[in-house]
Amino acid sequence: MPMLSFRRFLAAGTATLLALLVAPPGRATAAAPEPAYYDVTSTSTFTTTAGLAADLTRRGYDVLEGPLTRAVPILATAAEAQRLRARGLSVRYAGPLHQPVATTWLAAANTYYGGYHTTAGHEAHNQAVVAAHPDTAVLRTIGQSWLKTQGTGGHDIQALCITKIRAGDCATTTTGTKPKFTLMAQMHARELATGELAYMWIDYLVNNYGKVAAVTTLMDTTELWVIPIANPDGVDIVSSNSTRPISQRKNAHTNGCSGTGKGVDLNRNSSYHWDVNQGTRCSETYPGASAASEPETRGIQSFLSSIYRDTKPAADFSPATTGTTGTFLTLHSYSELNIFPYGWTNNLAPNNADLRTIANAMAKANKYDVVHGDGGLNYFAPGATDDWIYGTLGVPGYTIEVGPSGSSCGGFFPQYSCMSTFWNLNLPAFMALATAAARPYPTGK
Ligand SMILES: [Zn+2]
Protein backbone atom coordinates (compact mmCIF):
# COMPACT_ATOMS: atom_id res chain seq x y z
CA MET A 1 0.00 0.00 0.00
CA PRO A 2 1.49 3.39 -0.92
CA MET A 3 2.15 5.55 2.10
CA LEU A 4 2.49 9.29 1.91
CA SER A 5 4.05 11.54 4.45
CA PHE A 6 1.34 13.92 5.53
CA ARG A 7 3.52 15.74 7.97
CA ARG A 8 5.08 17.51 5.02
CA PHE A 9 1.70 18.28 3.48
CA LEU A 10 0.47 19.66 6.76
CA ALA A 11 3.46 21.92 6.97
CA ALA A 12 2.56 23.18 3.51
CA GLY A 13 -0.85 24.07 4.79
CA THR A 14 -4.13 24.07 3.01
CA ALA A 15 -6.91 21.57 2.48
CA THR A 16 -6.83 22.49 -1.18
CA LEU A 17 -3.28 21.34 -1.48
CA LEU A 18 -4.18 18.11 0.29
CA ALA A 19 -7.05 17.55 -2.11
CA LEU A 20 -4.69 17.98 -5.02
CA LEU A 21 -2.16 15.59 -3.59
CA VAL A 22 -4.58 12.76 -2.78
CA ALA A 23 -6.45 13.07 -6.07
CA PRO A 24 -5.60 10.38 -8.60
CA PRO A 25 -3.32 11.30 -11.48
CA GLY A 26 -5.04 13.29 -14.16
CA ARG A 27 -7.95 14.22 -11.88
CA ALA A 28 -6.30 16.94 -9.88
CA THR A 29 -8.70 19.61 -11.08
CA ALA A 30 -11.90 17.58 -10.53
CA ALA A 31 -14.47 19.63 -8.65
CA ALA A 32 -16.14 16.89 -6.59
CA PRO A 33 -14.21 16.01 -3.43
CA GLU A 34 -12.87 12.50 -3.74
CA PRO A 35 -13.07 10.37 -0.58
CA ALA A 36 -10.09 8.24 0.37
CA TYR A 37 -9.17 5.86 3.18
CA TYR A 38 -7.54 7.28 6.30
CA ASP A 39 -6.43 5.78 9.61
CA VAL A 40 -7.20 7.95 12.64
CA THR A 41 -5.41 7.69 15.97
CA SER A 42 -5.41 9.72 19.15
CA THR A 43 -2.65 9.81 21.68
CA SER A 44 -4.36 12.01 24.25
CA THR A 45 -8.13 12.54 24.15
CA PHE A 46 -9.13 8.90 23.69
CA THR A 47 -7.52 6.09 25.62
CA THR A 48 -8.97 3.34 23.41
CA THR A 49 -9.47 3.09 19.66
CA ALA A 50 -13.02 1.88 20.36
CA GLY A 51 -13.74 5.15 22.18
CA LEU A 52 -12.35 7.11 19.28
CA ALA A 53 -14.40 5.06 16.81
CA ALA A 54 -17.57 5.73 18.79
CA ASP A 55 -16.82 9.46 18.86
CA LEU A 56 -16.14 9.63 15.12
CA THR A 57 -19.32 7.68 14.40
CA ARG A 58 -21.34 10.08 16.58
CA ARG A 59 -19.89 13.02 14.67
CA GLY A 60 -21.07 11.53 11.40
CA TYR A 61 -17.78 10.26 10.00
CA ASP A 62 -17.85 7.18 7.77
CA VAL A 63 -16.19 4.76 10.21
CA LEU A 64 -15.40 1.50 8.45
CA GLU A 65 -16.04 -2.03 9.61
CA GLY A 66 -12.66 -3.54 10.28
CA PRO A 67 -10.30 -4.83 12.93
CA LEU A 68 -9.52 -2.21 15.55
CA THR A 69 -5.82 -2.62 15.91
CA ARG A 70 -4.41 0.76 16.83
CA ALA A 71 -6.17 3.05 14.38
CA VAL A 72 -9.75 3.71 13.32
CA PRO A 73 -10.23 3.32 9.55
CA ILE A 74 -12.48 5.93 7.93
CA LEU A 75 -13.52 6.96 4.45
CA ALA A 76 -13.29 10.76 4.22
CA THR A 77 -12.59 13.67 1.94
CA ALA A 78 -9.33 15.56 2.32
CA ALA A 79 -11.25 18.43 3.90
CA GLU A 80 -12.76 16.11 6.50
CA ALA A 81 -9.33 14.65 7.23
CA GLN A 82 -8.02 18.16 7.71
CA ARG A 83 -10.80 18.99 10.18
CA LEU A 84 -9.84 15.95 12.25
CA ARG A 85 -6.21 17.04 12.26
CA ALA A 86 -7.34 20.46 13.46
CA ARG A 87 -8.87 18.66 16.47
CA GLY A 88 -5.42 17.27 17.30
CA LEU A 89 -5.98 13.76 15.95
CA SER A 90 -3.40 11.93 13.90
CA VAL A 91 -4.82 11.16 10.44
CA ARG A 92 -2.81 9.02 8.05
CA TYR A 93 -3.69 8.55 4.39
CA ALA A 94 -4.21 4.81 3.80
CA GLY A 95 -5.04 4.61 0.10
CA PRO A 96 -7.41 5.68 -2.64
CA LEU A 97 -11.08 4.67 -2.86
CA HIS A 98 -10.90 3.82 -6.55
CA GLN A 99 -8.49 1.62 -8.45
CA PRO A 100 -7.59 2.10 -12.10
CA VAL A 101 -10.05 0.32 -14.39
CA ALA A 102 -8.39 -2.17 -16.73
CA THR A 103 -7.98 -0.70 -20.19
CA THR A 104 -9.14 -4.02 -21.65
CA TRP A 105 -12.63 -3.46 -20.23
CA LEU A 106 -14.94 -2.17 -22.92
CA ALA A 107 -17.96 -1.32 -20.79
CA ALA A 108 -19.96 -4.40 -21.73
CA ALA A 109 -23.70 -3.92 -21.43
CA ASN A 110 -25.03 -3.88 -17.86
CA THR A 111 -21.60 -3.70 -16.26
CA TYR A 112 -19.49 -1.00 -14.63
CA TYR A 113 -16.03 -0.49 -13.12
CA GLY A 114 -14.27 -3.19 -15.06
CA GLY A 115 -17.02 -5.82 -15.09
CA TYR A 116 -19.27 -5.58 -12.01
CA HIS A 117 -22.94 -6.09 -12.89
CA THR A 118 -25.49 -3.34 -12.46
CA THR A 119 -28.91 -4.02 -10.94
CA ALA A 120 -30.28 -4.29 -14.47
CA GLY A 121 -27.47 -6.72 -15.28
CA HIS A 122 -28.46 -8.94 -12.36
CA GLU A 123 -32.12 -8.81 -13.38
CA ALA A 124 -31.28 -9.81 -16.95
CA HIS A 125 -29.07 -12.58 -15.60
CA ASN A 126 -31.81 -13.92 -13.30
CA GLN A 127 -34.22 -14.05 -16.25
CA ALA A 128 -31.68 -15.77 -18.48
CA VAL A 129 -30.88 -18.38 -15.81
CA VAL A 130 -34.49 -19.46 -15.30
CA ALA A 131 -35.09 -19.50 -19.06
CA ALA A 132 -32.06 -21.73 -19.66
CA HIS A 133 -32.54 -23.95 -16.59
CA PRO A 134 -36.27 -24.52 -16.02
CA ASP A 135 -35.60 -27.80 -14.20
CA THR A 136 -33.28 -26.24 -11.63
CA ALA A 137 -34.12 -22.55 -11.19
CA VAL A 138 -37.18 -20.51 -10.19
CA LEU A 139 -37.33 -16.70 -9.96
CA ARG A 140 -39.50 -14.95 -7.36
CA THR A 141 -40.24 -11.35 -6.48
CA ILE A 142 -39.98 -10.93 -2.72
CA GLY A 143 -40.47 -7.21 -2.24
CA GLN A 144 -39.91 -3.71 -3.57
CA SER A 145 -37.25 -1.08 -3.25
CA TRP A 146 -38.06 2.26 -1.64
CA LEU A 147 -38.15 4.14 -4.97
CA LYS A 148 -40.55 1.58 -6.40
CA THR A 149 -42.92 2.04 -3.47
CA GLN A 150 -42.89 5.78 -4.25
CA GLY A 151 -43.76 5.19 -7.89
CA THR A 152 -40.52 6.84 -8.98
CA GLY A 153 -38.59 4.06 -10.72
CA GLY A 154 -36.89 1.56 -8.47
CA HIS A 155 -36.97 -2.21 -8.59
CA ASP A 156 -38.55 -5.40 -7.38
CA ILE A 157 -36.28 -7.37 -5.08
CA GLN A 158 -35.63 -10.72 -6.73
CA ALA A 159 -34.75 -14.12 -5.31
CA LEU A 160 -33.74 -17.22 -7.23
CA CYS A 161 -34.41 -20.72 -5.92
CA ILE A 162 -31.91 -23.22 -7.30
CA THR A 163 -32.44 -26.95 -6.78
CA LYS A 164 -33.34 -30.07 -8.76
CA ILE A 165 -37.01 -29.16 -8.77
CA ARG A 166 -39.50 -31.73 -7.50
CA ALA A 167 -43.16 -31.21 -6.65
CA GLY A 168 -43.45 -28.71 -3.79
CA ASP A 169 -39.93 -27.34 -4.08
CA CYS A 170 -39.20 -23.61 -4.12
CA ALA A 171 -42.60 -22.71 -2.73
CA THR A 172 -42.67 -19.84 -0.26
CA THR A 173 -43.86 -22.11 2.53
CA THR A 174 -42.16 -23.59 5.57
CA THR A 175 -43.45 -27.06 4.75
CA GLY A 176 -41.03 -27.97 1.94
CA THR A 177 -39.05 -31.18 2.45
CA LYS A 178 -35.60 -29.85 1.55
CA PRO A 179 -33.52 -27.77 3.95
CA LYS A 180 -32.75 -24.25 2.71
CA PHE A 181 -29.63 -22.17 2.34
CA THR A 182 -30.04 -18.50 1.42
CA LEU A 183 -27.17 -16.32 0.19
CA MET A 184 -27.93 -12.59 0.15
CA ALA A 185 -25.64 -9.88 -1.23
CA GLN A 186 -25.10 -6.16 -1.70
CA MET A 187 -27.43 -4.94 1.04
CA HIS A 188 -24.72 -2.31 1.40
CA ALA A 189 -24.66 -1.06 -2.16
CA ARG A 190 -21.02 0.03 -2.30
CA GLU A 191 -19.74 -3.43 -1.32
CA LEU A 192 -19.19 -4.38 -4.95
CA ALA A 193 -17.60 -7.80 -4.62
CA THR A 194 -20.63 -9.22 -2.80
CA GLY A 195 -23.21 -8.99 -5.60
CA GLU A 196 -20.67 -10.37 -8.03
CA LEU A 197 -20.03 -13.39 -5.80
CA ALA A 198 -23.78 -14.06 -5.76
CA TYR A 199 -23.84 -13.86 -9.56
CA MET A 200 -20.96 -16.34 -9.79
CA TRP A 201 -22.60 -18.67 -7.23
CA ILE A 202 -25.79 -18.79 -9.32
CA ASP A 203 -23.84 -19.67 -12.48
CA TYR A 204 -21.69 -22.21 -10.68
CA LEU A 205 -24.73 -24.09 -9.40
CA VAL A 206 -26.88 -24.19 -12.54
CA ASN A 207 -23.93 -24.98 -14.80
CA ASN A 208 -22.54 -27.82 -12.71
CA TYR A 209 -25.61 -29.89 -11.86
CA GLY A 210 -24.86 -33.42 -13.12
CA LYS A 211 -21.20 -32.50 -13.64
CA VAL A 212 -19.69 -31.80 -10.23
CA ALA A 213 -20.70 -34.46 -7.70
CA ALA A 214 -20.85 -32.11 -4.71
CA VAL A 215 -23.10 -29.69 -6.61
CA THR A 216 -25.39 -32.47 -7.83
CA THR A 217 -25.76 -33.84 -4.31
CA LEU A 218 -26.41 -30.38 -2.90
CA MET A 219 -29.04 -29.51 -5.50
CA ASP A 220 -30.75 -32.90 -5.06
CA THR A 221 -31.10 -32.36 -1.32
CA THR A 222 -31.21 -28.61 -0.63
CA GLU A 223 -33.01 -25.47 -1.83
CA LEU A 224 -30.35 -22.86 -2.60
CA TRP A 225 -31.95 -19.40 -2.50
CA VAL A 226 -30.04 -16.37 -3.73
CA ILE A 227 -30.94 -12.68 -3.26
CA PRO A 228 -28.14 -11.20 -5.38
CA ILE A 229 -29.07 -7.54 -4.89
CA ALA A 230 -30.78 -6.73 -1.60
CA ASN A 231 -30.53 -2.96 -2.16
CA PRO A 232 -31.18 -2.36 -5.89
CA ASP A 233 -31.77 1.42 -5.61
CA GLY A 234 -28.46 1.82 -3.78
CA VAL A 235 -26.64 -0.19 -6.44
CA ASP A 236 -28.14 2.07 -9.13
CA ILE A 237 -26.55 5.05 -7.37
CA VAL A 238 -23.19 3.26 -7.03
CA SER A 239 -23.06 2.26 -10.69
CA SER A 240 -24.18 5.67 -11.97
CA ASN A 241 -20.50 6.48 -12.47
CA SER A 242 -19.12 3.52 -14.41
CA THR A 243 -15.42 4.20 -13.83
CA ARG A 244 -15.53 5.86 -10.40
CA PRO A 245 -18.45 4.27 -8.53
CA ILE A 246 -20.32 6.32 -5.93
CA SER A 247 -19.79 5.30 -2.30
CA GLN A 248 -23.49 4.76 -1.49
CA ARG A 249 -24.06 2.31 1.40
CA LYS A 250 -27.73 2.90 2.27
CA ASN A 251 -30.94 2.67 0.25
CA ALA A 252 -32.33 5.65 -1.69
CA HIS A 253 -34.93 6.81 0.86
CA THR A 254 -35.06 10.61 0.67
CA ASN A 255 -34.19 11.94 4.12
CA GLY A 256 -33.09 15.52 3.49
CA CYS A 257 -29.41 14.58 3.40
CA SER A 258 -27.17 15.31 0.46
CA GLY A 259 -24.89 12.96 -1.48
CA THR A 260 -24.30 9.57 0.08
CA GLY A 261 -25.97 10.75 3.29
CA LYS A 262 -29.25 9.84 1.62
CA GLY A 263 -30.99 6.67 2.73
CA VAL A 264 -31.40 4.19 5.57
CA ASP A 265 -28.85 1.56 6.56
CA LEU A 266 -30.76 -1.63 5.75
CA ASN A 267 -28.35 -3.65 7.93
CA ARG A 268 -29.47 -1.65 10.99
CA ASN A 269 -33.18 -1.59 10.10
CA SER A 270 -34.31 -5.12 11.03
CA SER A 271 -37.02 -5.66 13.62
CA TYR A 272 -34.68 -7.57 15.96
CA HIS A 273 -32.89 -5.34 18.49
CA TRP A 274 -33.47 -2.28 16.30
CA ASP A 275 -31.65 0.58 18.02
CA VAL A 276 -32.60 4.22 17.48
CA ASN A 277 -29.14 5.31 18.65
CA GLN A 278 -27.23 3.70 15.79
CA GLY A 279 -26.87 6.89 13.83
CA THR A 280 -28.43 10.22 12.98
CA ARG A 281 -30.30 10.78 9.72
CA CYS A 282 -27.34 11.55 7.48
CA SER A 283 -24.90 9.06 9.01
CA GLU A 284 -23.91 5.79 7.34
CA THR A 285 -25.54 3.70 10.08
CA TYR A 286 -28.86 5.56 10.26
CA PRO A 287 -31.28 2.78 11.30
CA GLY A 288 -34.40 4.44 9.90
CA ALA A 289 -37.40 6.04 11.62
CA SER A 290 -38.49 2.74 13.17
CA ALA A 291 -37.78 -1.00 13.05
CA ALA A 292 -38.38 -2.42 9.55
CA SER A 293 -39.38 1.02 8.28
CA GLU A 294 -37.95 0.22 4.84
CA PRO A 295 -39.75 -1.80 2.17
CA GLU A 296 -36.53 -3.70 1.40
CA THR A 297 -36.32 -4.85 5.04
CA ARG A 298 -39.98 -5.84 5.17
CA GLY A 299 -39.74 -7.75 1.89
CA ILE A 300 -36.64 -9.68 2.93
CA GLN A 301 -37.94 -10.45 6.44
CA SER A 302 -41.33 -11.63 5.25
CA PHE A 303 -39.73 -13.76 2.54
CA LEU A 304 -37.30 -15.42 4.96
CA SER A 305 -40.14 -15.97 7.46
CA SER A 306 -42.12 -17.64 4.68
CA ILE A 307 -39.48 -20.29 3.88
CA TYR A 308 -37.83 -21.07 7.25
CA ARG A 309 -39.58 -22.72 10.18
CA ASP A 310 -39.35 -20.84 13.47
CA THR A 311 -37.56 -23.16 15.90
CA LYS A 312 -36.43 -20.69 18.53
CA PRO A 313 -38.33 -19.23 21.50
CA ALA A 314 -38.46 -15.45 21.40
CA ALA A 315 -36.19 -14.98 24.44
CA ASP A 316 -32.72 -13.95 23.27
CA PHE A 317 -30.91 -16.64 25.25
CA SER A 318 -33.25 -19.57 24.69
CA PRO A 319 -31.71 -21.98 22.15
CA ALA A 320 -33.17 -23.07 18.84
CA THR A 321 -34.03 -26.78 18.77
CA THR A 322 -31.79 -29.53 17.40
CA GLY A 323 -34.53 -30.10 14.82
CA THR A 324 -33.74 -26.75 13.17
CA THR A 325 -32.91 -26.88 9.46
CA GLY A 326 -31.49 -24.19 7.20
CA THR A 327 -28.63 -21.71 7.10
CA PHE A 328 -28.34 -18.09 5.99
CA LEU A 329 -25.46 -15.96 4.72
CA THR A 330 -25.32 -12.24 4.06
CA LEU A 331 -22.27 -11.00 2.15
CA HIS A 332 -20.59 -7.75 3.10
CA SER A 333 -17.17 -6.27 2.47
CA TYR A 334 -14.45 -5.87 3.58
CA SER A 335 -11.93 -7.03 6.23
CA GLU A 336 -11.79 -10.84 5.81
CA LEU A 337 -14.10 -11.99 8.59
CA ASN A 338 -16.58 -14.82 9.21
CA ILE A 339 -19.12 -13.40 11.66
CA PHE A 340 -21.62 -15.46 13.66
CA PRO A 341 -24.40 -14.41 16.09
CA TYR A 342 -24.83 -12.38 18.11
CA GLY A 343 -23.66 -9.05 16.72
CA TRP A 344 -25.65 -6.88 19.15
CA THR A 345 -23.97 -8.17 22.32
CA ASN A 346 -20.81 -9.96 23.42
CA ASN A 347 -22.92 -12.42 25.45
CA LEU A 348 -22.78 -15.87 23.85
CA ALA A 349 -25.76 -16.94 21.75
CA PRO A 350 -27.57 -19.97 23.22
CA ASN A 351 -26.49 -22.15 20.26
CA ASN A 352 -22.96 -20.77 20.47
CA ALA A 353 -21.00 -24.03 20.20
CA ASP A 354 -22.83 -25.25 17.08
CA LEU A 355 -22.82 -21.76 15.52
CA ARG A 356 -19.07 -21.55 16.01
CA THR A 357 -18.45 -25.04 14.58
CA ILE A 358 -20.01 -23.96 11.28
CA ALA A 359 -18.07 -20.67 11.29
CA ASN A 360 -14.87 -22.64 11.80
CA ALA A 361 -15.73 -24.79 8.76
CA MET A 362 -16.15 -21.59 6.72
CA ALA A 363 -12.83 -20.29 8.03
CA LYS A 364 -11.07 -23.50 7.05
CA ALA A 365 -12.13 -22.67 3.49
CA ASN A 366 -11.60 -18.92 3.22
CA LYS A 367 -8.94 -18.43 5.93
CA TYR A 368 -10.82 -15.40 7.30
CA ASP A 369 -10.97 -14.77 11.07
CA VAL A 370 -14.01 -15.99 13.05
CA VAL A 371 -15.67 -13.35 15.23
CA HIS A 372 -18.91 -12.50 17.04
CA GLY A 373 -20.14 -9.63 19.19
CA ASP A 374 -17.91 -6.62 18.60
CA GLY A 375 -14.83 -8.86 18.33
CA GLY A 376 -12.62 -7.54 15.60
CA LEU A 377 -15.14 -4.87 14.61
CA ASN A 378 -15.38 -1.26 15.58
CA TYR A 379 -18.86 -1.52 17.03
CA PHE A 380 -21.91 -3.66 17.70
CA ALA A 381 -24.38 -4.02 14.86
CA PRO A 382 -27.90 -4.18 16.35
CA GLY A 383 -30.67 -4.42 13.77
CA ALA A 384 -28.60 -6.50 11.32
CA THR A 385 -30.03 -9.30 9.19
CA ASP A 386 -27.83 -12.11 10.53
CA ASP A 387 -28.96 -11.47 14.11
CA TRP A 388 -32.56 -11.06 12.99
CA ILE A 389 -32.79 -14.46 11.33
CA TYR A 390 -31.11 -16.24 14.24
CA GLY A 391 -32.80 -14.31 17.04
CA THR A 392 -36.24 -14.43 15.43
CA LEU A 393 -36.39 -17.78 13.63
CA GLY A 394 -33.44 -19.74 15.08
CA VAL A 395 -31.79 -20.09 11.66
CA PRO A 396 -28.00 -19.79 11.87
CA GLY A 397 -27.20 -16.41 10.27
CA TYR A 398 -23.68 -15.61 9.10
CA THR A 399 -21.90 -12.65 7.57
CA ILE A 400 -18.75 -12.89 5.48
CA GLU A 401 -16.78 -9.66 5.14
CA VAL A 402 -15.17 -10.32 1.77
CA GLY A 403 -11.72 -9.05 0.85
CA PRO A 404 -8.74 -7.40 2.51
CA SER A 405 -8.30 -3.85 3.80
CA GLY A 406 -5.20 -2.96 1.81
CA SER A 407 -3.84 -3.53 -1.72
CA SER A 408 -5.59 -3.11 -5.06
CA CYS A 409 -7.99 -5.89 -3.97
CA GLY A 410 -8.84 -4.06 -0.75
CA GLY A 411 -11.64 -1.73 0.25
CA PHE A 412 -15.12 -1.32 -1.21
CA PHE A 413 -13.99 -1.00 -4.83
CA PRO A 414 -11.45 -3.73 -5.65
CA GLN A 415 -10.32 -4.13 -9.22
CA TYR A 416 -12.58 -6.56 -11.04
CA SER A 417 -9.66 -8.95 -11.57
CA CYS A 418 -9.73 -9.59 -7.78
CA MET A 419 -13.02 -11.46 -8.13
CA SER A 420 -11.33 -14.73 -9.10
CA THR A 421 -9.37 -14.73 -5.83
CA PHE A 422 -12.47 -13.90 -3.78
CA TRP A 423 -14.39 -16.64 -5.57
CA ASN A 424 -11.76 -19.33 -5.09
CA LEU A 425 -11.52 -18.55 -1.38
CA ASN A 426 -15.23 -18.30 -0.69
CA LEU A 427 -16.84 -20.96 -2.86
CA PRO A 428 -15.87 -23.72 -0.40
CA ALA A 429 -17.19 -21.55 2.45
CA PHE A 430 -20.55 -21.26 0.65
CA MET A 431 -20.56 -25.04 0.10
CA ALA A 432 -19.82 -25.65 3.79
CA LEU A 433 -22.66 -23.40 4.88
CA ALA A 434 -25.09 -24.88 2.34
CA THR A 435 -24.21 -28.41 3.44
CA ALA A 436 -24.73 -27.46 7.10
CA ALA A 437 -28.36 -26.55 6.33
CA ALA A 438 -29.42 -30.19 6.81
CA ARG A 439 -28.61 -30.19 10.53
CA PRO A 440 -26.93 -27.06 11.80
CA TYR A 441 -27.32 -27.79 15.54
CA PRO A 442 -26.21 -31.38 16.16
CA THR A 443 -25.35 -30.79 19.83
CA GLY A 444 -28.07 -28.31 20.71
CA LYS A 445 -25.49 -26.20 22.51
ZN1 LIG B 1 -21.71 -4.04 4.73
Boltz pocket constraint, residues with backbone or C-beta under 6 A from the ligand:
constraints:
  - pocket:
      binder: B
      contacts: [[A, 188], [A, 191], [A, 267], [A, 331], [A, 332], [A, 333]]
      max_distance: 6.0
